[in-house]
Amino acid sequence: MATKGFAIFHYLDIGRLGRGEVVNLFMKDAGIDFKEVRYPWDETWPQKSKTLQDQGITRTGKVPALEYQGLILTQHIPILRYLARDLGSYDGETNAEKYAVDSVSDIYIDWRSQWVANLSNKIDKYKDEFVPQYYNLLGQYYRDNDGPYLLGGKVSYVDFAVYQSIDNEARTGTLPSSLPESLLKLREAIEKRPNIKEYIRETRQEKM
């Protein structure tokens, strides 16, 4: 069971890649104190996954999983939403702002499923058609409030997810040669945030 008042972050030992890294960046930015438990992504993972299920850390056998204030949270976007609501920030203030954050979250989730599929089955259509369409669509949303974040000057949890998609595409060689200006502003703003800029600098060169 989770230990009340102490955060433990369970994820794979795959550096800056993957959905768990979004949670990692968010917690660093929010100043949430947590302990990391990383698992090798090798032949030992299937058994470790089953063990985590047996321990109640994850029902699906997948990570990230976060032990937080007596709860066990899974699924990276719902984790971000829970943390944002618990902190009373990072989620927009009006219904319109929350709608915008939720909308872009759904677009990001659709992107991630395609990105994962492309890792094991690389196709030109993904890089040449899907990815440019994804970033052009996001660029429109980020232009609405003149950036650098989706909600203008207020950072939200989805900004870290969008940033992570850009970072992961760069690491897998599928990032377009040019991005919309609004997304370049986002990337620069995230990388300058005090609680995460040193971490990003130190891990920028990590490869798959």
C-alpha positions in Angstrom: 0.0 0.0 0.0 1.1 3.6 -0.6 2.6 5.4 2.4 0.7 8.5 3.3 2.6 11.8 2.8 5.5 10.3 0.8 5.7 10.1 -3.0 7.3 7.2 -4.7 7.6 7.2 -8.5 7.8 3.9 -10.3 9.0 3.9 -13.9 11.2 2.2 -16.4 14.9 2.9 -16.6 14.8 4.4 -20.1 16.1 7.9 -19.6 14.1 10.8 -21.0 11.9 8.6 -23.2 8.3 7.7 -22.5 5.1 8.8 -20.8 6.5 8.5 -17.3 9.0 11.3 -18.1 6.1 13.7 -18.4 5.1 13.0 -14.7 8.8 13.3 -13.7 9.1 16.8 -15.3 5.8 17.9 -13.8 6.8 16.9 -10.3 10.2 18.5 -10.6 8.5 21.7 -11.7 5.9 21.6 -9.0 8.5 21.0 -6.3 6.9 17.7 -5.3 9.4 15.7 -3.2 9.6 12.1 -4.5 11.7 9.0 -4.6 12.3 7.3 -7.9 12.2 3.5 -8.3 13.4 2.6 -11.8 13.1 -0.8 -13.5 15.3 -2.2 -16.3 13.5 -2.5 -19.6 14.9 -6.0 -20.4 14.0 -9.7 -20.0 13.3 -9.1 -16.3 10.5 -6.7 -16.9 7.6 -9.1 -17.5 8.2 -10.8 -14.1 8.7 -7.4 -12.4 5.5 -6.2 -13.9 3.6 -9.2 -12.5 5.2 -8.6 -9.1 4.1 -4.9 -9.2 0.5 -6.1 -10.0 0.6 -8.6 -7.1 1.8 -5.8 -4.8 -1.0 -3.5 -5.9 1.3 -0.9 -7.4 -0.3 -1.2 -10.8 -3.4 -3.0 -11.9 -2.5 -3.1 -15.6 1.2 -4.1 -15.1 2.3 -0.9 -16.7 4.1 2.1 -15.3 4.3 4.9 -14.4 2.7 4.5 -11.1 2.9 7.0 -8.3 2.4 6.4 -4.6 1.1 9.7 -3.4 -0.6 10.7 -0.1 -2.0 7.3 0.6 -3.1 6.6 -3.0 -1.6 4.7 -5.9 -2.1 6.7 -9.1 -1.6 5.2 -12.6 -2.0 6.4 -16.2 0.2 9.4 -16.8 -2.3 12.0 -18.0 -4.8 11.1 -15.1 -1.8 11.3 -12.7 -1.1 14.8 -14.0 -4.7 15.9 -13.7 -4.9 14.6 -10.1 -1.7 16.3 -9.1 -2.8 19.6 -10.7 -6.1 19.5 -8.9 -4.5 18.6 -5.6 -2.1 21.5 -6.0 -4.8 23.9 -7.1 -2.9 25.0 -10.2 -1.6 23.7 -13.6 -5.1 23.0 -14.8 -6.7 26.3 -15.9 -9.1 28.4 -13.8 -12.2 28.7 -16.0 -14.2 26.0 -17.7 -13.0 27.3 -21.1 -9.3 27.0 -19.9 -9.9 23.5 -18.6 -11.6 22.6 -21.8 -8.5 23.8 -23.8 -6.2 21.8 -21.6 -8.4 18.6 -21.9 -8.6 19.0 -25.7 -4.9 19.3 -26.2 -4.4 16.3 -23.8 -6.6 14.2 -26.0 -4.6 15.2 -29.1 -1.3 14.4 -27.3 -2.7 10.9 -26.2 -3.6 10.2 -29.9 -0.1 11.2 -30.9 1.5 9.0 -28.3 -0.3 5.8 -29.5 1.0 6.5 -33.0 4.5 7.3 -31.8 4.8 4.0 -29.8 3.5 2.0 -32.8 6.1 3.7 -35.0 8.9 2.7 -32.7 8.4 -1.0 -33.5 7.1 -0.6 -37.1 8.7 2.5 -38.7 6.8 3.8 -41.6 7.3 6.9 -43.8 3.7 8.0 -43.5 4.1 8.5 -39.8 7.0 10.9 -40.1 6.0 12.6 -43.4 2.2 13.0 -42.8 1.1 12.3 -39.2 3.8 14.1 -37.3 3.6 17.4 -39.3 -0.2 17.4 -39.0 0.1 16.9 -35.2 2.5 19.8 -34.7 0.6 22.1 -37.0 -2.6 21.4 -35.1 -0.9 22.0 -31.8 0.6 25.2 -33.1 -2.9 26.5 -33.8 -3.9 25.9 -30.1 -0.8 27.5 -28.8 -1.3 30.6 -30.9 -4.7 31.3 -29.4 -3.3 32.9 -26.3 0.0 34.1 -27.8 2.0 31.6 -25.6 4.4 30.6 -24.5 2.1 28.2 -22.8 -1.3 26.9 -23.9 -3.0 29.3 -21.5 -0.8 32.2 -22.4 1.4 33.1 -19.4 0.0 30.3 -17.2 1.7 26.9 -17.4 -0.6 23.8 -17.3 0.1 20.1 -17.0 -0.4 19.5 -20.7 2.5 21.8 -21.6 4.8 19.2 -20.1 3.2 16.5 -22.2 3.5 18.5 -25.4 7.1 19.4 -24.6 7.8 15.7 -24.0 6.4 14.8 -27.4 8.8 17.3 -29.1 11.7 15.9 -27.1 10.9 12.3 -27.8 10.5 13.0 -31.6 13.9 14.6 -31.6 15.4 11.5 -29.9 13.9 9.1 -32.4 14.7 11.2 -35.4 11.1 11.9 -36.4 10.8 15.6 -35.4 10.0 17.9 -38.4 12.8 20.1 -39.6 10.7 23.1 -38.5 8.1 23.6 -35.9 5.4 26.3 -35.6 6.7 29.4 -33.8 4.3 28.9 -31.0 5.7 25.5 -30.2 9.3 26.9 -30.3 8.2 29.4 -27.7 6.8 26.6 -25.5 10.0 24.5 -25.8 12.1 27.5 -24.8 9.9 28.4 -21.9 9.8 24.9 -20.4 13.6 24.6 -20.7 14.0 27.8 -18.8 11.8 26.9 -15.8 13.9 27.1 -12.7 13.1 23.6 -11.2 13.8 21.7 -14.4 16.3 23.6 -16.6 19.4 21.9 -15.0 17.8 18.4 -15.3 17.0 19.0 -19.0 20.5 20.3 -19.6 22.1 17.3 -18.0 20.0 14.7 -19.8 19.8 16.4 -23.2 22.4 14.1 -24.7 20.8 10.8 -23.5 20.0 8.4 -26.4 17.6 5.4 -26.7 
